Amino acid sequence: MTREQILAMDTGREFDYLVGEKVMNYSIYHYDKDHPDGCYYMLVDENFESVTDEVGWSVGERKTEKEAWKDCPNYSTDIAAAFEVVEKLTAAGYCFKLKYDPRIYEQNFTAELKHLLGNVIYEAKAETAPHAICLAALLTKEATP
């Protein structure tokens, strides 16, 4: 994806799924026990653990891949979920800065991410902090010149 394509993205579940996949390294685990009744899908992180907060024997099991993606947090609209993205990237060596300028009517939040070993600053502006954070995070992983 280009920088322009990423910055044009709006909040919503498809955007959340993209952040989950590209930034948080989520993937779908497909378990097939050689018969349809034993088949299920699960959204897992890079440590192969279920993404859902549910507790129980069938944690995160869903019948379809689309249903499994529903366990992905609302990164682009929930500030707590967006800060999980920040935590992931700061653990990977990124510095994070969030600025708010109330004088700007729209896109008054600016999120900046800069890797400690690089000179590139990934910056995104949006109307909400979670959206700006997710845009900048996706730029770190997906932007092509």
N, C-alpha and C positions, 0 to 999 in steps of 0.2 A: 504494500500500500504506500501511496505517497503521503507526504506531510499534509498536503491540501485535503486529500481524501479523509485522513484521520481527523483533522481539525473541523471538517464539515459534519462529523458524526454527531447525532443527537442522543440524548439519554434513552434508555429503554432496555428491554431484556436482551435483544440481539447484541447490543453494545456491551452489556454485562457479560454475556457469554464469550465475547471476543477478548475482553479483559481477563476473564477467568482462564481462557485457553492460552493466550499469548503472554500475559504478565504473571499470572498465578500458577501457570503450568498445570492446569487441570486437564484431565482427559477422561474419556469414557472407557470403562472396563466392561467388556462383554463376556458374560459367563454363559456358556452353552453346555449343558449336561447331556447332549445327544438326544434330547427330546424337548418339545416346545414348552412343556410345563415347568421345566427346570431352567429355562433361559431367562436372564435378566440383564439389565444394564445398571451401572453405578458410576456416578461422578466421583473421581478420585484425584488426590493431589499428587505431587511428584514423589511422595513417600508411600504411595499406593494406599492411602487412608481415605475413607469416605469423607466427602466434603460436608455432608449434612451434620447437624447437631443432634439428630435423633438418636435415641438410645434403644437398643434391643437387638435381637438376633438378626433381623433382616434390615439393618441400618443402611439406608440409602438405596435399597433395591427398587428398581422401577422396571416396568414391562417393556418400555421403549426407550430408545436413545433420547428422543425429544423430552420425555418425562424426566429422565435422569438429569438433564441440563437445568430443570426447574430448581434443583438444589443449589445452583450457583447464586451467591449473594447478589443483592441489588447494588453493585459497586457504584453505578453512575448516579444514584439518587439517595443513598444512605451514607451519611458521613462516617459512621462507625465502620462500615464495610470498606469505604474508600481509604480509611486510615490503615486497614489491613494491607492494602496495596502499598501504601507508604512504608509500612513496616517491612514488607517483603523487599522493596527496593533499597531501603537504607541498609538492610542486612547484606545486600549485594554490593554495597559500596557507593551508593548514591547519596548525595546531600539533597535535602528537600527544603523548599521555602514556599510558603503560601502567603500571598498578599491580597489585601482587600482594599479597594478604593471606592468609597461610597459616592464619590463625585461622578463616577461613570455610571450611566443609566443601565446599560446592558454589559455583560461580560466584565463585571467588576471584581471577579476573583481571578487571580493569576497564580498558577502552580508552576514551580520550576524544579527540575531535577537535573543534577549534574553529577557525573561519575567522578570519584576522587582521582582517577587516573587519566581523565580526559579533559578536553577544553570545551566540549560541546555542552551547551545548556539546552535542555528540552523544556520549552515553555508553551503553556496553553492557557488561554483565557476563556472563561465561561460565566454564565449567569449564576451558577452555584458552585460551591467548593468541591463537592464530590465529582461533578462533571469535569471541572478543570483538572483535578488530580488524575482522573482516569484518562483524559486526553493526553496529558503529559506522560503518564506511565506507558501508554500505548506507543507514543512517539519513541520512547527509549528502546522498544522492542521491534517496532515494525516500520518505522519511517525509512524510506529509500530516497536518495537524492533526486 
